[in-house]
Amino acid sequence: MRYYEDMAVGDVTEHGTYEMTKEEIIEFAEQYDPQPFHTDEEAAEESIFGSLAASGWHTASACMRLLVDGVLEDQASLGAAGVDELRWKQPVYPGDELTVRVETIEKEPHPTDPTRGRVNSRMTGINQDGEAVISWVGLGMVQRREPLDEAPGE
């Protein structure tokens, strides 16, 4: 199990492979993002994408799955306070294979809870050609192995 104390700014890891299938792209979009370029191959050909493209929310969800399987199952994660800087950098198409890269960019004790710390990480979804397709900063909360005697600043 990796705790707050085990993490360092500058740590970089890569995790998993997730193939985006045509069927899954359409199914996800029909339920959550039913825009024609996500659900209809003919309409998608006439769009700026030129063919069926995954919803950005689907891409984010696939990358989240890679994070859960590759990072969070072995981390003393307490969830997250949110995300910043979410960007869809380029389309994801059927057959694309995604990997997620995690870089720890900031770390500090929680200001009021001595049992946890804040660990912010830049997450980048990368396709099979090494191109970034999505990125965001996760505002993570991680349990401390040994809680501070008191909250910082007290």
Biotite code that builds the C-alpha atoms (Angstrom):
import biotite.structure as struc

atoms = struc.array([
    struc.Atom([0.000, 0.000, 0.000], chain_id="A", res_id=1, res_name="MET", atom_name="CA", element="C"),
    struc.Atom([1.329, 3.445, -0.958], chain_id="A", res_id=2, res_name="ARG", atom_name="CA", element="C"),
    struc.Atom([0.683, 6.213, 1.550], chain_id="A", res_id=3, res_name="TYR", atom_name="CA", element="C"),
    struc.Atom([1.197, 9.965, 1.405], chain_id="A", res_id=4, res_name="TYR", atom_name="CA", element="C"),
    struc.Atom([4.752, 9.551, 2.709], chain_id="A", res_id=5, res_name="GLU", atom_name="CA", element="C"),
    struc.Atom([5.611, 7.200, -0.181], chain_id="A", res_id=6, res_name="ASP", atom_name="CA", element="C"),
    struc.Atom([4.832, 9.775, -2.858], chain_id="A", res_id=7, res_name="MET", atom_name="CA", element="C"),
    struc.Atom([7.216, 12.408, -4.200], chain_id="A", res_id=8, res_name="ALA", atom_name="CA", element="C"),
    struc.Atom([6.789, 15.354, -6.526], chain_id="A", res_id=9, res_name="VAL", atom_name="CA", element="C"),
    struc.Atom([8.197, 14.298, -9.882], chain_id="A", res_id=10, res_name="GLY", atom_name="CA", element="C"),
    struc.Atom([7.153, 10.633, -9.642], chain_id="A", res_id=11, res_name="ASP", atom_name="CA", element="C"),
    struc.Atom([5.889, 9.429, -13.049], chain_id="A", res_id=12, res_name="VAL", atom_name="CA", element="C"),
    struc.Atom([4.196, 6.117, -13.783], chain_id="A", res_id=13, res_name="THR", atom_name="CA", element="C"),
    struc.Atom([2.232, 4.675, -16.719], chain_id="A", res_id=14, res_name="GLU", atom_name="CA", element="C"),
    struc.Atom([-0.613, 2.217, -16.416], chain_id="A", res_id=15, res_name="HIS", atom_name="CA", element="C"),
    struc.Atom([-2.699, -0.187, -18.438], chain_id="A", res_id=16, res_name="GLY", atom_name="CA", element="C"),
    struc.Atom([-4.055, -0.440, -21.919], chain_id="A", res_id=17, res_name="THR", atom_name="CA", element="C"),
    struc.Atom([-7.685, 0.153, -22.787], chain_id="A", res_id=18, res_name="TYR", atom_name="CA", element="C"),
    struc.Atom([-9.050, -0.380, -26.291], chain_id="A", res_id=19, res_name="GLU", atom_name="CA", element="C"),
    struc.Atom([-11.880, 1.895, -27.366], chain_id="A", res_id=20, res_name="MET", atom_name="CA", element="C"),
    struc.Atom([-14.264, -0.188, -29.476], chain_id="A", res_id=21, res_name="THR", atom_name="CA", element="C"),
    struc.Atom([-16.854, 1.127, -31.895], chain_id="A", res_id=22, res_name="LYS", atom_name="CA", element="C"),
    struc.Atom([-19.631, -0.646, -30.025], chain_id="A", res_id=23, res_name="GLU", atom_name="CA", element="C"),
    struc.Atom([-18.594, 0.802, -26.676], chain_id="A", res_id=24, res_name="GLU", atom_name="CA", element="C"),
    struc.Atom([-18.205, 4.317, -28.123], chain_id="A", res_id=25, res_name="ILE", atom_name="CA", element="C"),
    struc.Atom([-21.746, 4.218, -29.489], chain_id="A", res_id=26, res_name="ILE", atom_name="CA", element="C"),
    struc.Atom([-23.230, 2.602, -26.372], chain_id="A", res_id=27, res_name="GLU", atom_name="CA", element="C"),
    struc.Atom([-21.627, 5.146, -24.031], chain_id="A", res_id=28, res_name="PHE", atom_name="CA", element="C"),
    struc.Atom([-22.655, 8.068, -26.225], chain_id="A", res_id=29, res_name="ALA", atom_name="CA", element="C"),
    struc.Atom([-26.238, 6.878, -26.638], chain_id="A", res_id=30, res_name="GLU", atom_name="CA", element="C"),
    struc.Atom([-26.581, 6.888, -22.863], chain_id="A", res_id=31, res_name="GLN", atom_name="CA", element="C"),
    struc.Atom([-24.508, 9.932, -21.833], chain_id="A", res_id=32, res_name="TYR", atom_name="CA", element="C"),
    struc.Atom([-23.482, 12.119, -24.798], chain_id="A", res_id=33, res_name="ASP", atom_name="CA", element="C"),
    struc.Atom([-25.796, 11.456, -27.763], chain_id="A", res_id=34, res_name="PRO", atom_name="CA", element="C"),
    struc.Atom([-24.225, 13.803, -30.271], chain_id="A", res_id=35, res_name="GLN", atom_name="CA", element="C"),
    struc.Atom([-24.291, 12.459, -33.857], chain_id="A", res_id=36, res_name="PRO", atom_name="CA", element="C"),
    struc.Atom([-20.497, 12.251, -34.250], chain_id="A", res_id=37, res_name="PHE", atom_name="CA", element="C"),
    struc.Atom([-20.466, 9.858, -31.266], chain_id="A", res_id=38, res_name="HIS", atom_name="CA", element="C"),
    struc.Atom([-23.497, 7.735, -32.209], chain_id="A", res_id=39, res_name="THR", atom_name="CA", element="C"),
    struc.Atom([-23.905, 7.716, -36.009], chain_id="A", res_id=40, res_name="ASP", atom_name="CA", element="C"),
    struc.Atom([-21.076, 6.652, -38.321], chain_id="A", res_id=41, res_name="GLU", atom_name="CA", element="C"),
    struc.Atom([-22.532, 8.421, -41.368], chain_id="A", res_id=42, res_name="GLU", atom_name="CA", element="C"),
    struc.Atom([-23.120, 11.685, -39.513], chain_id="A", res_id=43, res_name="ALA", atom_name="CA", element="C"),
    struc.Atom([-19.639, 11.424, -37.992], chain_id="A", res_id=44, res_name="ALA", atom_name="CA", element="C"),
    struc.Atom([-18.088, 11.236, -41.485], chain_id="A", res_id=45, res_name="GLU", atom_name="CA", element="C"),
    struc.Atom([-19.554, 14.688, -42.196], chain_id="A", res_id=46, res_name="GLU", atom_name="CA", element="C"),
    struc.Atom([-18.320, 16.135, -38.882], chain_id="A", res_id=47, res_name="SER", atom_name="CA", element="C"),
    struc.Atom([-15.007, 17.777, -38.058], chain_id="A", res_id=48, res_name="ILE", atom_name="CA", element="C"),
    struc.Atom([-13.813, 14.365, -36.834], chain_id="A", res_id=49, res_name="PHE", atom_name="CA", element="C"),
    struc.Atom([-14.261, 12.639, -40.197], chain_id="A", res_id=50, res_name="GLY", atom_name="CA", element="C"),
    struc.Atom([-15.397, 9.422, -38.547], chain_id="A", res_id=51, res_name="SER", atom_name="CA", element="C"),
    struc.Atom([-16.952, 8.112, -35.354], chain_id="A", res_id=52, res_name="LEU", atom_name="CA", element="C"),
    struc.Atom([-15.191, 9.610, -32.319], chain_id="A", res_id=53, res_name="ALA", atom_name="CA", element="C"),
    struc.Atom([-15.491, 8.810, -28.628], chain_id="A", res_id=54, res_name="ALA", atom_name="CA", element="C"),
    struc.Atom([-17.081, 11.274, -26.262], chain_id="A", res_id=55, res_name="SER", atom_name="CA", element="C"),
    struc.Atom([-14.496, 13.079, -24.185], chain_id="A", res_id=56, res_name="GLY", atom_name="CA", element="C"),
    struc.Atom([-16.422, 11.891, -21.136], chain_id="A", res_id=57, res_name="TRP", atom_name="CA", element="C"),
    struc.Atom([-16.004, 8.306, -22.345], chain_id="A", res_id=58, res_name="HIS", atom_name="CA", element="C"),
    struc.Atom([-12.280, 8.886, -22.778], chain_id="A", res_id=59, res_name="THR", atom_name="CA", element="C"),
    struc.Atom([-12.110, 10.294, -19.239], chain_id="A", res_id=60, res_name="ALA", atom_name="CA", element="C"),
    struc.Atom([-14.036, 7.279, -17.921], chain_id="A", res_id=61, res_name="SER", atom_name="CA", element="C"),
    struc.Atom([-11.731, 4.809, -19.675], chain_id="A", res_id=62, res_name="ALA", atom_name="CA", element="C"),
    struc.Atom([-8.692, 6.581, -18.220], chain_id="A", res_id=63, res_name="CYS", atom_name="CA", element="C"),
    struc.Atom([-10.317, 6.537, -14.783], chain_id="A", res_id=64, res_name="MET", atom_name="CA", element="C"),
    struc.Atom([-10.670, 2.771, -15.101], chain_id="A", res_id=65, res_name="ARG", atom_name="CA", element="C"),
    struc.Atom([-6.948, 2.526, -15.850], chain_id="A", res_id=66, res_name="LEU", atom_name="CA", element="C"),
    struc.Atom([-6.225, 4.681, -12.780], chain_id="A", res_id=67, res_name="LEU", atom_name="CA", element="C"),
    struc.Atom([-8.371, 2.522, -10.511], chain_id="A", res_id=68, res_name="VAL", atom_name="CA", element="C"),
    struc.Atom([-6.797, -0.695, -11.770], chain_id="A", res_id=69, res_name="ASP", atom_name="CA", element="C"),
    struc.Atom([-3.226, 0.590, -11.964], chain_id="A", res_id=70, res_name="GLY", atom_name="CA", element="C"),
    struc.Atom([-2.853, 3.174, -9.218], chain_id="A", res_id=71, res_name="VAL", atom_name="CA", element="C"),
    struc.Atom([-5.679, 3.393, -6.744], chain_id="A", res_id=72, res_name="LEU", atom_name="CA", element="C"),
    struc.Atom([-5.960, -0.281, -5.847], chain_id="A", res_id=73, res_name="GLU", atom_name="CA", element="C"),
    struc.Atom([-2.508, -0.061, -4.229], chain_id="A", res_id=74, res_name="ASP", atom_name="CA", element="C"),
    struc.Atom([-2.804, 3.478, -2.851], chain_id="A", res_id=75, res_name="GLN", atom_name="CA", element="C"),
    struc.Atom([-4.324, 4.660, 0.411], chain_id="A", res_id=76, res_name="ALA", atom_name="CA", element="C"),
    struc.Atom([-6.577, 6.960, -1.589], chain_id="A", res_id=77, res_name="SER", atom_name="CA", element="C"),
    struc.Atom([-9.340, 8.804, 0.197], chain_id="A", res_id=78, res_name="LEU", atom_name="CA", element="C"),
    struc.Atom([-10.895, 10.132, -2.999], chain_id="A", res_id=79, res_name="GLY", atom_name="CA", element="C"),
    struc.Atom([-10.398, 13.511, -4.590], chain_id="A", res_id=80, res_name="ALA", atom_name="CA", element="C"),
    struc.Atom([-11.511, 17.084, -4.130], chain_id="A", res_id=81, res_name="ALA", atom_name="CA", element="C"),
    struc.Atom([-12.051, 17.379, -7.890], chain_id="A", res_id=82, res_name="GLY", atom_name="CA", element="C"),
    struc.Atom([-10.129, 17.969, -11.080], chain_id="A", res_id=83, res_name="VAL", atom_name="CA", element="C"),
    struc.Atom([-8.621, 21.046, -12.687], chain_id="A", res_id=84, res_name="ASP", atom_name="CA", element="C"),
    struc.Atom([-7.525, 21.788, -16.222], chain_id="A", res_id=85, res_name="GLU", atom_name="CA", element="C"),
    struc.Atom([-9.519, 19.045, -17.972], chain_id="A", res_id=86, res_name="LEU", atom_name="CA", element="C"),
    struc.Atom([-8.599, 19.132, -21.668], chain_id="A", res_id=87, res_name="ARG", atom_name="CA", element="C"),
    struc.Atom([-9.595, 16.952, -24.586], chain_id="A", res_id=88, res_name="TRP", atom_name="CA", element="C"),
    struc.Atom([-6.466, 17.258, -26.681], chain_id="A", res_id=89, res_name="LYS", atom_name="CA", element="C"),
    struc.Atom([-7.486, 15.216, -29.716], chain_id="A", res_id=90, res_name="GLN", atom_name="CA", element="C"),
    struc.Atom([-10.185, 12.781, -30.777], chain_id="A", res_id=91, res_name="PRO", atom_name="CA", element="C"),
    struc.Atom([-10.206, 9.146, -29.796], chain_id="A", res_id=92, res_name="VAL", atom_name="CA", element="C"),
    struc.Atom([-11.382, 6.736, -32.491], chain_id="A", res_id=93, res_name="TYR", atom_name="CA", element="C"),
    struc.Atom([-12.488, 3.096, -32.531], chain_id="A", res_id=94, res_name="PRO", atom_name="CA", element="C"),
    struc.Atom([-9.453, 0.858, -32.168], chain_id="A", res_id=95, res_name="GLY", atom_name="CA", element="C"),
    struc.Atom([-7.387, 3.425, -30.275], chain_id="A", res_id=96, res_name="ASP", atom_name="CA", element="C"),
    struc.Atom([-5.583, 1.953, -27.280], chain_id="A", res_id=97, res_name="GLU", atom_name="CA", element="C"),
    struc.Atom([-5.169, 4.212, -24.279], chain_id="A", res_id=98, res_name="LEU", atom_name="CA", element="C"),
    struc.Atom([-2.597, 4.233, -21.508], chain_id="A", res_id=99, res_name="THR", atom_name="CA", element="C"),
    struc.Atom([-2.636, 6.680, -18.604], chain_id="A", res_id=100, res_name="VAL", atom_name="CA", element="C"),
    struc.Atom([0.445, 8.531, -17.351], chain_id="A", res_id=101, res_name="ARG", atom_name="CA", element="C"),
    struc.Atom([0.430, 9.916, -13.802], chain_id="A", res_id=102, res_name="VAL", atom_name="CA", element="C"),
    struc.Atom([2.886, 12.600, -12.670], chain_id="A", res_id=103, res_name="GLU", atom_name="CA", element="C"),
    struc.Atom([2.868, 13.833, -9.074], chain_id="A", res_id=104, res_name="THR", atom_name="CA", element="C"),
    struc.Atom([3.075, 17.619, -9.346], chain_id="A", res_id=105, res_name="ILE", atom_name="CA", element="C"),
    struc.Atom([2.265, 18.871, -5.851], chain_id="A", res_id=106, res_name="GLU", atom_name="CA", element="C"),
    struc.Atom([2.115, 17.431, -2.363], chain_id="A", res_id=107, res_name="LYS", atom_name="CA", element="C"),
    struc.Atom([1.281, 18.983, 1.018], chain_id="A", res_id=108, res_name="GLU", atom_name="CA", element="C"),
    struc.Atom([-0.204, 17.982, 4.341], chain_id="A", res_id=109, res_name="PRO", atom_name="CA", element="C"),
    struc.Atom([-3.930, 18.625, 4.576], chain_id="A", res_id=110, res_name="HIS", atom_name="CA", element="C"),
    struc.Atom([-4.443, 21.999, 6.307], chain_id="A", res_id=111, res_name="PRO", atom_name="CA", element="C"),
    struc.Atom([-6.966, 20.732, 8.879], chain_id="A", res_id=112, res_name="THR", atom_name="CA", element="C"),
    struc.Atom([-6.798, 16.933, 8.923], chain_id="A", res_id=113, res_name="ASP", atom_name="CA", element="C"),
    struc.Atom([-3.518, 15.421, 10.159], chain_id="A", res_id=114, res_name="PRO", atom_name="CA", element="C"),
    struc.Atom([-4.516, 11.934, 8.973], chain_id="A", res_id=115, res_name="THR", atom_name="CA", element="C"),
    struc.Atom([-4.250, 12.794, 5.284], chain_id="A", res_id=116, res_name="ARG", atom_name="CA", element="C"),
    struc.Atom([-2.374, 14.806, 2.720], chain_id="A", res_id=117, res_name="GLY", atom_name="CA", element="C"),
    struc.Atom([-3.105, 16.434, -0.597], chain_id="A", res_id=118, res_name="ARG", atom_name="CA", element="C"),
    struc.Atom([-1.424, 14.919, -3.630], chain_id="A", res_id=119, res_name="VAL", atom_name="CA", element="C"),
    struc.Atom([-2.095, 16.600, -6.951], chain_id="A", res_id=120, res_name="ASN", atom_name="CA", element="C"),
    struc.Atom([-1.234, 14.655, -10.092], chain_id="A", res_id=121, res_name="SER", atom_name="CA", element="C"),
    struc.Atom([-1.260, 15.454, -13.795], chain_id="A", res_id=122, res_name="ARG", atom_name="CA", element="C"),
    struc.Atom([-3.078, 12.661, -15.578], chain_id="A", res_id=123, res_name="MET", atom_name="CA", element="C"),
    struc.Atom([-2.524, 12.198, -19.298], chain_id="A", res_id=124, res_name="THR", atom_name="CA", element="C"),
    struc.Atom([-4.305, 9.706, -21.520], chain_id="A", res_id=125, res_name="GLY", atom_name="CA", element="C"),
    struc.Atom([-2.016, 8.607, -24.332], chain_id="A", res_id=126, res_name="ILE", atom_name="CA", element="C"),
    struc.Atom([-2.952, 6.702, -27.481], chain_id="A", res_id=127, res_name="ASN", atom_name="CA", element="C"),
    struc.Atom([-1.010, 3.893, -29.164], chain_id="A", res_id=128, res_name="GLN", atom_name="CA", element="C"),
    struc.Atom([1.005, 6.473, -31.140], chain_id="A", res_id=129, res_name="ASP", atom_name="CA", element="C"),
    struc.Atom([2.251, 8.169, -27.974], chain_id="A", res_id=130, res_name="GLY", atom_name="CA", element="C"),
    struc.Atom([-0.028, 11.186, -28.488], chain_id="A", res_id=131, res_name="GLU", atom_name="CA", element="C"),
    struc.Atom([-1.808, 12.859, -25.583], chain_id="A", res_id=132, res_name="ALA", atom_name="CA", element="C"),
    struc.Atom([-5.574, 12.669, -26.092], chain_id="A", res_id=133, res_name="VAL", atom_name="CA", element="C"),
    struc.Atom([-6.772, 13.946, -22.685], chain_id="A", res_id=134, res_name="ILE", atom_name="CA", element="C"),
    struc.Atom([-5.243, 15.539, -19.601], chain_id="A", res_id=135, res_name="SER", atom_name="CA", element="C"),
    struc.Atom([-6.317, 16.861, -16.229], chain_id="A", res_id=136, res_name="TRP", atom_name="CA", element="C"),
    struc.Atom([-4.980, 17.547, -12.769], chain_id="A", res_id=137, res_name="VAL", atom_name="CA", element="C"),
    struc.Atom([-6.429, 15.271, -10.097], chain_id="A", res_id=138, res_name="GLY", atom_name="CA", element="C"),
    struc.Atom([-6.746, 16.855, -6.652], chain_id="A", res_id=139, res_name="LEU", atom_name="CA", element="C"),
    struc.Atom([-6.168, 13.732, -4.614], chain_id="A", res_id=140, res_name="GLY", atom_name="CA", element="C"),
    struc.Atom([-6.420, 13.023, -0.916], chain_id="A", res_id=141, res_name="MET", atom_name="CA", element="C"),
    struc.Atom([-4.183, 10.271, 0.444], chain_id="A", res_id=142, res_name="VAL", atom_name="CA", element="C"),
    struc.Atom([-4.054, 8.746, 3.907], chain_id="A", res_id=143, res_name="GLN", atom_name="CA", element="C"),
    struc.Atom([-0.910, 9.301, 5.940], chain_id="A", res_id=144, res_name="ARG", atom_name="CA", element="C"),
    struc.Atom([0.868, 6.225, 7.239], chain_id="A", res_id=145, res_name="ARG", atom_name="CA", element="C"),
    struc.Atom([1.491, 8.022, 10.523], chain_id="A", res_id=146, res_name="GLU", atom_name="CA", element="C"),
    struc.Atom([-0.813, 10.959, 11.230], chain_id="A", res_id=147, res_name="PRO", atom_name="CA", element="C"),
    struc.Atom([0.739, 14.205, 12.355], chain_id="A", res_id=148, res_name="LEU", atom_name="CA", element="C"),
    struc.Atom([0.335, 14.971, 16.048], chain_id="A", res_id=149, res_name="ASP", atom_name="CA", element="C"),
    struc.Atom([-1.718, 18.005, 15.078], chain_id="A", res_id=150, res_name="GLU", atom_name="CA", element="C"),
    struc.Atom([-2.968, 19.704, 11.966], chain_id="A", res_id=151, res_name="ALA", atom_name="CA", element="C"),
    struc.Atom([-0.394, 21.866, 10.133], chain_id="A", res_id=152, res_name="PRO", atom_name="CA", element="C"),
    struc.Atom([-0.315, 25.434, 11.385], chain_id="A", res_id=153, res_name="GLY", atom_name="CA", element="C"),
    struc.Atom([-1.701, 24.614, 14.848], chain_id="A", res_id=154, res_name="GLU", atom_name="CA", element="C"),
])
